[in-house]
């Protein structure tokens, strides 16, 4: 008797999608090019205020998600937010805005939001990290019933930006008031720019071993798949297409075939046009690396 062949589920792979025209359209865009994971802004990335998400929009978002091949959608915070700011007015505005983002995510059923830890603007890393912890604690206190976590993203370390060391990401996760609502996002370009090598199987293994030791793979909620225009440790936050930058294909082969990352959603944040053909090509390359 012939046995029925089973096919492995497609990996959680996709890209950041525009919410122009409403959040439900981000699902349509992602699904149209075969995404199984999608990242979105929960409101305009360069405006403080946004129209509230109404019941109809939230219901349509969930309906389209359920009917699509997209299996997870997560958020990314606004670029205006700086929870490490020493300027009290901006700090309070950032807390208010982050609270709004968590509430918007909760309405849509989005499980977590990736955030850049912020910039201390000259006050020092230690001061800035504590400022971020206090800001996130304020957001958590305002949203006690929201089933939405925060994923602190490793950064390239440009200027006074925080989050360029695994130890800083670990500190944030361990120091917030509700650890069950905190995790990490690993960005390949940022990690490389911050000095963590991924270019060979040996280098990749050593870097991820260090990540697991310091941060914990159990805390990894998402991966950003971006090649890098800058050099190792150059602190340059410039994304490139897969295999076109200084990281190269071997780094992404390691990521895509790492059993420890199998169930972690991975999304592209590489440059693209409105027809998303660049996303299609990058995903094709990434899936092809899994077969070699």
N, C-alpha and C positions, 0 to 999 in steps of 0.2 A: 504494500500500500504506500503510495507516494505521500511524502510529508509536505505539508504546506510551508512554503517559503515565507519567512517573515523579514520585513525590511526595517532597518533601524530608523527611528524617528529623525527627521531633519534637525540639524543643530539649531540652537537658538541664535540666529544670525540675522542682522539687518542693518539699519542705518537710522540716523536722525532724520525725522520727517517734519516738514513744515505744517503748521496749524492754520495757515492762511485760509480764510473762509470758514473756520470752525474746527474744533478738535476732531470731529468724526472724519473729516477729510484726510487727516493724517493716517488713519487706519486704511482708507481707500488707497492712498498713495503707496503706503508700505506693502499692502497686499498685492497691488498691481505689479510689483517687481519681485515678488516672492519672498518678502521679509517674513521671518517668524518672530523677530524681536524688533521693537521700534522704540526710539527715544523721542520725546517731544518737549518743547517748551510748554508750560502750562498757561502762559500768557506771553505777550510780546517781550522779547529778551532785552529790549532797550527802552521800555516805558515802565513807570512805577504803577500806573493805574490800568485797570482792564475791566471790561464788562464782566459782571458775574456769570458763572456758568449756570444756566437755568436748568430746570428739570427736563425740558425737552432735549436740550443738547446732551445732558448727561445720559439720558435714556438712549438716544441715538448713538452715542459713542459706544455704549456697552453692547447695543444690538449689532452694530457693525463689527465690533471686535469679536463677538461670539460667532458671527457668520463668516469670519475671515480665516485665513491661515496664520494670522498673527497670534502668537501664544502668550506674549507678554508685552506690555507697554510700560515704560517708566519715564519719569520726568527729569528735566535739567533746570536748575534755577536760573533766574534772570542774571544777566551780566552786571546789572547795576548794584546788586546786593553785595555788601561788604561787612560781614559779621566780625571782622577784626579792626574795623575803623576806629581810630582814636577820636574822631569827630562825633560828638554825642548826637547831633541832629541826624547825621547819616546813619549812625549805629541804630538809633531808634527806628528810623525809616526802614532800615534793612530788616530788623526784627519784625516790623509790621508786614513788610512785603513777604518775608519768608513764611510768616503765619498764614498769609493769604494763599501762598503756593501750596502749603500743606492742606489747607481746607479745600482748595480746588482739586488737588490730587485725590482727596478722600471722596469728593463728589463723583469723580470719574472711576473710582476703584483702582487707581494707580498705586502700586505697592510701595514705591520709594522714589526719592528725588536725589539725583546726583548734584552735589554742590561743590564749588571751589571754596576752600576754607576761608580765603580772604587775604587782604594785605594789611600789614600792621603800620605801614606808612612811616617807618622809622622808629617805632617804639620798641622793636625787638621781638624775636620769635616767641620767647616765653610769655611775654606780656600779651602778644597777639593771640596765641593759642588759648590762653585763659579767657580772653575776651570772646573768642568764638564759642567756647564751652558755655559761658554765661548767656550768650545770645541764643544758642540752641536750647538751653534749659528754659529760657523764657518762651520760646516757640512751643516746646513740649508742654509747658504749663498751660498755655492757651489752647492747646489742642489735645486734651487728655484722652479723648475717645477716638481720635483719628488713627486708623490702622495704616499709617504711613511712616516709613523709615527714612533716615538721612544717610546717603552714601557719600562719604568724604572722598573726594577725588585727589589722587596724587598729581602734583603740578610740576611744571618744568623748573620752577624756582626763579622766574624772572623778577627783577626788582626786589620788592619787599613781600612778595607773595609767600604764603605759608603752604605747607603740604608737600614739600619736595623731598622729604625724608620719610621712610616707612615709620620711623619712630614718632614723627609728628601725627601721622594718620592714626597710629595705635593710641597715642595719648588722647586724641579727640574721642575715639570710640570708647576708651576706658573711663574717661572723665565726665561724660555727660550723665545727666540724672537718670536716664532710662537707656541702658545699654541695649535692650531688646529692640530699640528703634534706631540703632546706629550701625553702620557698616562701611565698606570701602568700595571705591571704584578704581580699577587699575587702567590707566591710559598708557598705551605702549610708547607713543611719542613722548609724553611727559616724563615717563620713567627713564627713558633713554637720555633725554635732555638733562635730567637730574643726576645722571651718572650711573644708572643701573643698566648693565649690558644685557642684551637679549639676542645678539646676532648669531650665536652658535648654540648647538644643543648643550654644550658644557656651560656656557655663560648663562643661558636661559635657566638651566637647572639650578645653578648657584643663586641666581637672582630670586627665583620663585621659592627656593628653600629659605632664603633670608626673609622674604615676604611672609611666608608661613610662620616662621619663628617669631617675627616681630609683630605682625598684624594678625595673622591667622587666616588661612584659606577659608575657614568656616565663616569669616566675616565679609568675604568678597561677594558683593551683590551684582556687579556688572564689570564688563571690560570694554574699553574704547579701543577700537582697532584703527590706528593711524600710523602711517610711516612718518619719518621725521626728516625735515629739510636740514636740520642742524646736526652737529657732531655730538658724540657721547660726552655728557657732562657740560655741554655748551650753554645750557639754560635757555635755549631758543624754542619758544612755543610756536612752531610752524608745522602744520600737518601736511603730509604728502600722500599720494596714492600708493596703494599696496605694491611693494616691490620697486617703487620709483625713488625712494629716499635712502637715507643712510642706514636704516635698519635692514632692509633686504628681505627676500622671501623666506630664508631659513628661520628668521625670528617668528614669522607668522605661521609657518608650518609647525613650529613648536607649540604655539598657542592653540592652534586649531586641533592638534592631535594630543593635547595634554589631557589625560583622563580626569585629573583633578578639576579641570575647568569645563568638563563636558556639559554640565547643567547650568553654567553661568551664562546669562545672555551677553552677546557680543554685538556691538554696533559700530558702524563707521561714522566718522565725523570728518570725512575728507571733502574737498571742494567738489561742487557739482552744479549742473545747470537744471533748469525746470523739467527737462525730460528724464532726469535721473539716470541717464545712460552710464555715468561714471560709477554710480552705486552698483548697477547691474554688472559692470565689468569687474569691479573690485570684489563683489561677492562671488562671481564666477571663479576668480583667481583663488580666493580663500577656500572655497569648496573643493577646488582642484587640488589644493595642497593636502587635503585629507586623504587623497587617493594615491599619493606617492610614498 
